[in-house]
């Protein structure tokens, strides 16, 4: 039997074009979560808006002198917040930040002044020793299954006791070499900012491009899944705390050099800002995807916000309240907006 073209049935015609599909609640929820989780875009837009608003609210707030006085503190906060990012990525929260920064500061100042050390060996010890204490905290959290809040809070008490023991209860001044390095500028840029840019750039590349960084992210997203593919997740969780300690140590050394005579409770003012910077940078407190670069931008945002509020006469107490309000607002947006989108989608489906 021959195939008659006149009687052949036409095949269904398909087209690569389709009618536009309205976004569902799930699509909108996913878009919202991608916007607020691990992305540098929202905090960068907010930071640019803040800098544009600053001269309007407080004329002269972006003059060279205020800007150059703000950038070193933003740099210190960015480095410390990078360490907090690594801990939050592993579903933890590091409350030992004040003790870590204070320990680094007292080692960098007291070892040369009270114990006769050379400056730069003291600086190396001041950066490395907090990393060792971080490994101990990670070991306690991972090995003994102690809640991170409890373990790091206890470690903070130990660190503060160590600080008083080393300093003999009296703060020491930073050596001239360290002080001048922290105060000087290279090509008009503060050395503290240059150090922060180098540290953040290296950390961002390592966490996003290297095998170690990808495995840290995988462990933060799901321990069971990481274990299935052969990742030693406990080791990487401990390493996260150790790396965080190194960041805190670097921040403490820079802050000690810049302030010349750091108080023994130098790090107390950095606990809430580091957490706020991590959250504003898009990292979820439940762990997983995070961005150290976004955290650094958030640190700049918070420091400039404090500078602006100080310019209009707000005391330090109200500045802390403002930081807390910003933090709570971001957390509420991240948690409740997706829930509202889901409910709206369910109502639409029922109505249809």
HELIX and SHEET records of a PDB file:
HELIX    1   1 UNK A   25  UNK A   36  1                                  12    
HELIX    2   2 UNK A   41  UNK A   57  1                                  17    
HELIX    3   3 UNK A   64  UNK A   89  1                                  26    
HELIX    4   4 UNK A   97  UNK A  115  1                                  19    
HELIX    5   5 UNK A  119  UNK A  143  1                                  25    
HELIX    6   6 UNK A  148  UNK A  167  1                                  20    
HELIX    7   7 UNK A  176  UNK A  183  1                                   8    
HELIX    8   8 UNK A  191  UNK A  209  1                                  19    
HELIX    9   9 UNK A  211  UNK A  221  1                                  11    
HELIX   10  10 UNK A  223  UNK A  228  1                                   6    
HELIX   11  11 UNK A  233  UNK A  259  1                                  27    
HELIX   12  12 UNK A  266  UNK A  270  5                                   5    
HELIX   13  13 UNK A  271  UNK A  280  1                                  10    
HELIX   14  14 UNK A  292  UNK A  311  1                                  20    
HELIX   15  15 UNK A  316  UNK A  351  1                                  36    
SHEET    1   A 2 UNK A 185  UNK A 186  0                                        
SHEET    2   A 2 UNK A 189  UNK A 190 -1                                        
END                                                                             
